[in-house]
Amino acid sequence: MSSSDRQLKKHLKASAVKQDAFAALRIRDYRLFIIGRILLFTGFQIRNIAVGWELYDRTGSAMVLGGVGLVQVVPIIALTLIAGHVADKCDRKRIMMITVLLSCLSSLGLAVASYTQAPISLVYACLLLTGAARAFNKPASDSLLWQLIPSSLFTNAATWNSSSFQLASVMGPALGGYAIASLGSASGVYLLAAFAAFLSFVSVATIKDQPTIRSKEPISIKALSAGAKFVWQNQLILAAITLDLFAVLFGGATALLPIFAKDILRVGPIELGYLQAAPSIGALIMAVILVHSPPLRKAGKALLLSVIGFGVVTIIFGLSRWFWLSLLMLTLSGALDNISVVIRQTLVQIRTPDYLRGRVAAINGVFVSASNELGGFESGLAAALFGPVLAVVGGGVGTILVVIAVASIWSGIGKLGALHEYE
């Protein structure tokens, strides 16, 4: 096949995906996967808003809120290499089912801890279990996902994959906020989260078993570190996930939303649910735009500009004293962040061989988890030392500086073109 024929084939594949925004969702097992993902993440979001509200109400401590992220990210980081290796050697669907059940048990434990007003340490223990489950769930689920669809639909699937998380992030906080206001306590909210996890288990269980090219390497330092080596040798992937890590690490304000809602914007749990859901609403709007648009021709520039915009709106949010302006800025932050998420997910999956998907997904998961949960701890610590406003504004400035640094260190990231050309 000549070079011109290959280019024509790529163009036709890209055009087909463009014309059918629901291409990936037409595949049965992918639909079941997405349904299970929405249910699981909705439960996580319901639980997270309940944990944040309850702990801040009980302690009034920003550091305690920061600890919520820390206890969940520690097992993710500690178990990353072994979790990725397990995902490449074992049945990925079975791993998902086990970890979803562990998440269900964790939510039941939180319900008991809340009802009995148990020590904060017991709440942290339940969250630690969740972190351990997530450490194994992410590489297994990310690897299984890409087995369910042809490579020509990777960008479309990446957009819907991100959208499923954002949809859960819209429904979860809203449901959690209303549940707290209606029930008057967090105990029932945790039971609702446990039920969502159980339904997720049922959805995953109905996915057909998938043939997998499993790694035959015995467990060793070399095998465990293969994913990290692959990421290090692929500089575009390293640049993209590094940018995402530090941008959200410095620029994320979601861990401090209970403080902003209660002490700065002077609103209640229902409004907190709106604030928590706002970034996901923005991300969903952007997802609709992306699935109905042609593939990005200048993905690198789009990535850098979207993260700069994320930093700018974070600064404005930190300075805002008006609820509706804060809501708008959080919505824009989600829209801009979703652009970088889709670009990063597509780039990683297109360039990763199947036998390494689990280990590469585990490394990618550390970056994602570190940027979210560890970012929550960083935000709590900065808020305790300098106050919530300065912590958020400083984080937005830091995000912009990170973009400048990444663009300088990895100059190739700005030259990244259409992603479908990198297959």
C-alpha positions as CSV (number, residue, x, y, z in Angstrom):
1,M,0.0,0.0,0.0
2,S,1.4,3.4,-1.0
3,S,1.9,6.3,1.4
4,S,-1.0,8.2,-0.3
5,D,-3.3,5.2,0.1
6,R,-2.5,4.9,3.8
7,Q,-3.2,8.6,4.3
8,L,-6.5,8.2,2.5
9,K,-7.4,5.2,4.7
10,K,-6.6,7.2,7.8
11,H,-8.7,10.1,6.5
12,L,-11.6,7.9,5.8
13,K,-11.5,6.3,9.2
14,A,-11.3,9.7,10.9
15,S,-14.3,10.9,8.8
16,A,-16.3,7.8,9.7
17,V,-15.8,8.4,13.4
18,K,-16.6,12.0,13.0
19,Q,-19.9,11.2,11.2
20,D,-21.0,8.8,14.0
21,A,-20.7,10.4,17.4
22,F,-22.1,7.3,19.1
23,A,-19.8,4.8,17.3
24,A,-18.2,3.3,20.4
25,L,-21.5,3.1,22.2
26,R,-23.0,0.9,19.6
27,I,-20.8,-1.9,20.8
28,R,-22.7,-4.0,23.5
29,D,-19.8,-4.8,25.8
30,Y,-18.5,-1.2,25.7
31,R,-22.0,0.0,26.7
32,L,-22.1,-2.3,29.6
33,F,-18.6,-1.2,30.6
34,I,-19.6,2.5,30.5
35,I,-22.8,1.8,32.5
36,G,-20.8,0.0,35.2
37,R,-18.3,2.9,35.2
38,I,-21.0,5.5,35.6
39,L,-22.6,3.6,38.5
40,L,-19.2,3.1,40.2
41,F,-18.1,6.7,39.8
42,T,-21.5,8.0,40.8
43,G,-21.2,6.1,44.0
44,F,-17.7,7.5,44.6
45,Q,-18.9,11.1,44.1
46,I,-21.9,10.6,46.3
47,R,-19.6,9.2,49.0
48,N,-16.9,11.9,48.5
49,I,-19.3,14.8,49.0
50,A,-20.7,13.1,52.1
51,V,-17.2,12.5,53.5
52,G,-16.1,16.1,52.9
53,W,-19.2,17.6,54.4
54,E,-19.3,15.3,57.4
55,L,-15.6,15.6,58.3
56,Y,-15.5,19.4,57.9
57,D,-18.7,19.7,59.9
58,R,-17.2,17.5,62.7
59,T,-13.7,18.9,62.8
60,G,-13.7,22.3,61.0
61,S,-10.2,21.3,59.8
62,A,-8.7,21.9,56.3
63,M,-6.0,19.4,57.1
64,V,-8.6,16.6,57.9
65,L,-10.1,17.3,54.4
66,G,-6.6,17.1,52.9
67,G,-6.1,13.8,54.6
68,V,-9.1,12.3,52.7
69,G,-7.1,12.6,49.5
70,L,-3.8,11.4,51.1
71,V,-5.1,8.1,52.5
72,Q,-6.6,7.2,49.2
73,V,-3.6,8.0,47.1
74,V,-1.0,6.3,49.3
75,P,-2.1,2.7,48.4
76,I,-2.5,3.7,44.7
77,I,1.1,4.8,44.6
78,A,2.4,2.0,46.7
79,L,0.7,-0.8,44.7
80,T,1.1,0.7,41.2
81,L,3.7,-1.6,39.8
82,I,2.3,-4.8,41.2
83,A,-1.3,-3.8,40.2
84,G,-0.2,-3.1,36.6
85,H,1.6,-6.5,36.4
86,V,-1.4,-8.3,37.8
87,A,-3.6,-6.6,35.1
88,D,-1.3,-7.9,32.4
89,K,-1.2,-11.4,33.7
90,C,-4.7,-12.1,35.0
91,D,-8.3,-11.8,34.0
92,R,-9.0,-8.1,33.8
93,K,-12.8,-8.5,34.1
94,R,-12.4,-10.6,37.3
95,I,-10.1,-8.1,38.8
96,M,-12.6,-5.3,38.1
97,M,-15.4,-7.4,39.8
98,I,-13.4,-8.0,42.9
99,T,-12.3,-4.4,43.3
100,V,-15.9,-3.1,42.8
101,L,-17.1,-5.3,45.6
102,L,-14.3,-4.0,47.9
103,S,-15.5,-0.5,47.1
104,C,-19.0,-1.5,48.1
105,L,-17.7,-2.9,51.4
106,S,-15.8,0.3,52.0
107,S,-19.0,2.4,51.6
108,L,-20.8,0.1,54.0
109,G,-18.0,0.6,56.5
110,L,-18.3,4.4,56.2
111,A,-22.1,4.1,56.9
112,V,-21.3,2.2,60.1
113,A,-18.6,4.7,61.1
114,S,-20.9,7.7,60.4
115,Y,-23.9,6.2,62.3
116,T,-21.7,5.4,65.4
117,Q,-19.7,8.6,65.1
118,A,-16.6,6.5,65.1
119,P,-13.1,8.1,65.2
120,I,-11.8,9.8,62.1
121,S,-9.1,7.1,61.9
122,L,-11.8,4.5,61.1
123,V,-13.1,6.7,58.3
124,Y,-9.6,7.0,57.0
125,A,-9.3,3.2,57.2
126,C,-12.3,2.7,55.0
127,L,-10.9,5.2,52.5
128,L,-7.6,3.4,52.5
129,L,-9.4,0.2,51.5
130,T,-11.0,2.2,48.6
131,G,-7.6,3.4,47.6
132,A,-6.2,-0.2,47.5
133,A,-9.2,-1.3,45.4
134,R,-8.8,1.6,43.0
135,A,-5.1,0.7,42.6
136,F,-6.0,-2.6,41.0
137,N,-9.2,-1.5,39.4
138,K,-7.8,1.3,37.2
139,P,-5.1,-0.7,35.3
140,A,-7.5,-3.6,34.8
141,S,-10.5,-1.5,33.7
142,D,-8.4,0.8,31.5
143,S,-6.8,-2.2,29.8
144,L,-10.1,-4.1,29.4
145,L,-11.8,-1.0,27.9
146,W,-9.6,-0.9,24.9
147,Q,-10.1,-4.6,24.2
148,L,-13.8,-3.9,23.6
149,I,-13.4,-1.6,20.6
150,P,-11.4,-1.4,17.4
151,S,-8.5,1.1,17.3
152,S,-10.3,3.3,14.8
153,L,-12.7,4.2,17.6
154,F,-10.1,5.0,20.3
155,T,-10.6,8.8,20.2
156,N,-14.4,8.4,20.2
157,A,-14.2,6.0,23.1
158,A,-11.8,8.2,25.0
159,T,-14.3,11.0,24.8
160,W,-17.2,8.9,26.0
161,N,-15.0,7.4,28.6
162,S,-14.2,10.8,30.0
163,S,-17.9,11.7,29.6
164,S,-19.0,8.8,31.7
165,F,-16.8,10.0,34.6
166,Q,-18.1,13.6,34.1
167,L,-21.7,12.4,34.0
168,A,-21.2,10.6,37.3
169,S,-19.5,13.7,38.7
170,V,-22.6,15.7,37.9
171,M,-25.1,13.2,39.2
172,G,-23.1,12.1,42.3
173,P,-22.6,15.5,44.0
174,A,-26.1,16.6,43.2
175,L,-27.6,13.4,44.6
176,G,-25.2,13.5,47.6
177,G,-26.1,17.1,48.4
178,Y,-29.8,16.5,48.3
179,A,-29.4,13.2,50.3
180,I,-27.5,15.0,53.0
181,A,-30.0,17.8,53.2
182,S,-32.9,15.4,53.2
183,L,-31.6,12.8,55.6
184,G,-29.8,15.2,57.9
185,S,-26.7,12.8,58.1
186,A,-24.2,11.1,55.9
187,S,-25.0,7.5,57.0
188,G,-27.8,6.9,54.4
189,V,-25.7,8.6,51.7
190,Y,-23.0,6.0,52.2
191,L,-25.6,3.2,51.8
192,L,-26.7,4.8,48.5
193,A,-23.0,4.7,47.3
194,A,-22.7,1.0,48.3
195,F,-25.9,0.2,46.3
196,A,-24.4,2.0,43.2
197,A,-21.2,-0.1,43.5
198,F,-23.3,-3.3,43.7
199,L,-25.2,-2.3,40.5
200,S,-21.8,-1.6,38.9
201,F,-20.7,-5.1,39.8
202,V,-23.7,-6.6,38.0
203,S,-23.1,-4.6,34.9
204,V,-19.4,-5.6,34.7
205,A,-20.3,-9.2,35.3
206,T,-22.5,-9.3,32.2
207,I,-19.6,-8.3,29.9
208,K,-18.4,-11.2,27.7
209,D,-15.0,-12.7,28.5
210,Q,-12.4,-11.1,26.3
211,P,-9.3,-12.8,24.8
212,T,-6.2,-11.2,26.1
213,I,-2.6,-11.2,25.0
214,R,-1.3,-11.8,28.6
215,S,2.2,-11.1,29.7
216,K,4.2,-14.3,30.2
217,E,7.0,-12.5,32.1
218,P,7.6,-13.9,35.7
219,I,7.3,-11.3,38.4
220,S,10.5,-9.3,38.6
221,I,11.8,-5.8,39.0
222,K,12.2,-5.7,35.2
223,A,8.6,-6.9,34.5
224,L,7.1,-4.6,37.1
225,S,8.9,-1.5,35.8
226,A,8.2,-2.2,32.1
227,G,5.3,0.3,32.1
228,A,7.4,3.1,33.6
229,K,10.2,2.3,31.1
230,F,7.8,2.5,28.2
231,V,6.4,5.9,29.4
232,W,9.9,7.3,29.9
233,Q,11.0,6.3,26.4
234,N,7.9,7.8,24.8
235,Q,8.5,11.5,25.5
236,L,5.2,12.8,24.1
237,I,3.2,10.5,26.5
238,L,5.5,11.5,29.4
239,A,5.0,15.2,28.6
240,A,1.2,14.8,28.3
241,I,0.7,13.0,31.6
242,T,3.2,15.2,33.4
243,L,1.3,18.3,32.3
244,D,-1.9,16.8,33.6
245,L,-0.3,15.7,36.9
246,F,1.1,19.1,37.9
247,A,-1.7,21.2,36.4
248,V,-4.4,19.5,38.5
249,L,-2.0,19.1,41.5
250,F,-1.5,22.8,41.7
251,G,-4.7,24.1,40.1
252,G,-7.4,21.8,41.6
253,A,-9.7,23.5,44.0
254,T,-12.3,20.8,44.5
255,A,-10.9,19.5,47.8
256,L,-11.5,22.9,49.3
257,L,-15.1,23.3,48.1
258,P,-16.6,22.6,51.5
259,I,-14.6,25.5,52.9
260,F,-15.5,27.9,50.0
261,A,-19.2,26.8,50.3
262,K,-19.5,27.2,54.0
263,D,-17.1,30.1,54.9
264,I,-16.6,32.2,51.8
265,L,-19.7,31.9,49.6
266,R,-22.0,31.2,52.6
267,V,-24.1,28.5,51.0
268,G,-25.4,25.1,52.2
269,P,-25.0,21.4,51.2
270,I,-27.2,21.7,48.1
271,E,-25.2,24.6,46.7
272,L,-22.0,22.6,47.5
273,G,-23.4,19.8,45.4
274,Y,-23.8,22.3,42.5
275,L,-20.3,23.5,42.9
276,Q,-19.0,20.0,43.0
277,A,-20.9,19.1,39.9
278,A,-20.0,22.3,37.9
279,P,-16.6,21.0,36.5
280,S,-18.3,17.9,35.3
281,I,-21.1,19.8,33.6
282,G,-18.5,21.8,31.8
283,A,-16.7,18.6,30.8
284,L,-19.9,17.1,29.5
285,I,-20.6,20.1,27.3
286,M,-17.1,19.9,26.0
287,A,-17.5,16.2,25.3
288,V,-20.6,16.8,23.2
289,I,-18.6,19.4,21.2
290,L,-15.6,17.0,20.7
291,V,-17.6,14.0,19.6
292,H,-19.4,16.1,17.0
293,S,-16.3,17.9,15.8
294,P,-13.5,16.7,13.4
295,P,-10.4,15.2,15.0
296,L,-8.1,17.9,16.4
297,R,-5.5,18.8,13.8
298,K,-3.2,20.5,16.3
299,A,-3.7,18.5,19.4
300,G,-0.5,19.7,21.1
301,K,-1.4,23.4,20.9
302,A,-4.9,22.6,22.1
303,L,-3.5,20.7,25.0
304,L,-1.2,23.5,26.1
305,L,-3.8,26.3,25.7
306,S,-6.5,24.3,27.5
307,V,-4.3,23.9,30.6
308,I,-3.4,27.6,30.6
309,G,-7.1,28.4,30.5
310,F,-7.6,26.0,33.4
311,G,-5.1,27.9,35.4
312,V,-6.8,31.3,34.6
313,V,-10.3,30.2,35.6
314,T,-8.9,28.7,38.8
315,I,-7.4,32.1,39.7
316,I,-10.8,33.8,39.1
317,F,-12.6,31.2,41.1
318,G,-10.2,31.7,44.1
319,L,-10.9,35.5,44.0
320,S,-14.7,35.2,43.5
321,R,-17.1,36.0,46.3
322,W,-20.2,35.6,44.1
323,F,-21.7,32.1,44.0
324,W,-22.7,32.3,40.3
325,L,-19.3,33.5,39.2
326,S,-17.7,30.7,41.1
327,L,-20.1,28.2,39.5
328,L,-19.2,29.5,36.0
329,M,-15.5,29.3,36.6
330,L,-15.7,25.7,37.9
331,T,-17.8,24.9,34.8
332,L,-15.2,26.4,32.5
333,S,-12.4,24.5,34.4
334,G,-14.1,21.2,33.7
335,A,-14.6,22.0,30.0
336,L,-10.9,23.0,29.5
337,D,-9.7,20.0,31.6
338,N,-11.7,17.5,29.4
339,I,-9.7,18.6,26.3
340,S,-6.5,17.5,27.9
341,V,-8.0,14.3,29.2
342,V,-9.2,13.2,25.8
343,I,-5.9,14.0,24.1
344,R,-3.9,12.2,26.8
345,Q,-6.0,9.1,26.9
346,T,-6.0,8.8,23.1
347,L,-2.3,9.3,22.8
348,V,-1.5,6.8,25.5
349,Q,-3.8,4.0,24.1
350,I,-2.8,4.4,20.5
351,R,0.9,4.0,21.2
352,T,0.7,1.3,23.9
353,P,0.9,-2.5,22.9
354,D,-1.8,-4.7,24.5
355,Y,0.6,-6.8,26.6
356,L,1.8,-3.6,28.3
357,R,-1.6,-1.9,28.7
358,G,-2.0,-2.8,32.4
359,R,1.4,-1.6,33.5
360,V,1.2,1.6,31.4
361,A,-2.4,2.2,32.7
362,A,-1.1,1.8,36.3
363,I,1.6,4.4,35.7
364,N,-0.9,6.7,34.1
365,G,-3.2,6.0,37.1
366,V,-0.5,7.2,39.5
367,F,-0.3,10.5,37.7
368,V,-4.1,10.9,37.6
369,S,-4.5,9.9,41.3
370,A,-1.6,11.9,42.4
371,S,-3.0,15.0,40.7
372,N,-6.4,14.5,42.3
373,E,-6.0,12.9,45.7
374,L,-2.5,14.2,46.4
375,G,-3.6,17.5,45.0
376,G,-6.4,17.5,47.6
377,F,-3.8,17.0,50.3
378,E,-1.6,19.8,48.9
379,S,-4.7,22.1,48.7
380,G,-5.6,21.3,52.3
381,L,-2.0,21.9,53.5
382,A,-1.7,25.2,51.6
383,A,-5.1,26.3,52.9
384,A,-4.1,25.5,56.5
385,L,-0.9,27.5,56.1
386,F,-2.0,30.4,53.8
387,G,-5.8,30.4,53.8
388,P,-8.1,28.8,51.1
389,V,-8.1,31.9,48.8
390,L,-4.3,32.2,48.5
391,A,-4.0,28.5,48.2
392,V,-6.3,28.4,45.1
393,V,-5.0,31.5,43.5
394,G,-1.4,30.4,44.0
395,G,-2.3,27.0,42.5
396,G,-3.7,28.6,39.4
397,V,-0.5,30.6,38.9
398,G,1.5,27.5,39.4
399,T,-0.6,25.7,36.7
400,I,0.3,28.4,34.1
401,L,4.0,28.1,35.1
402,V,3.9,24.3,34.7
403,V,2.6,24.7,31.1
404,I,5.5,27.0,30.3
405,A,8.0,24.5,31.9
406,V,6.6,21.5,30.0
407,A,6.5,23.3,26.7
408,S,10.2,24.3,27.2
409,I,11.4,20.8,28.3
410,W,9.4,18.8,25.8
411,S,9.2,21.2,22.8
412,G,7.7,18.4,20.7
413,I,4.4,18.4,22.6
414,G,3.4,21.7,21.1
415,K,4.0,20.3,17.6
416,L,1.7,17.3,18.1
417,G,-0.7,17.1,15.2
418,A,-3.8,14.9,14.6
419,L,-3.8,11.9,17.0
420,H,-5.1,9.4,14.4
421,E,-1.9,9.9,12.5
422,Y,0.1,8.4,15.3
423,E,-1.2,4.9,15.1
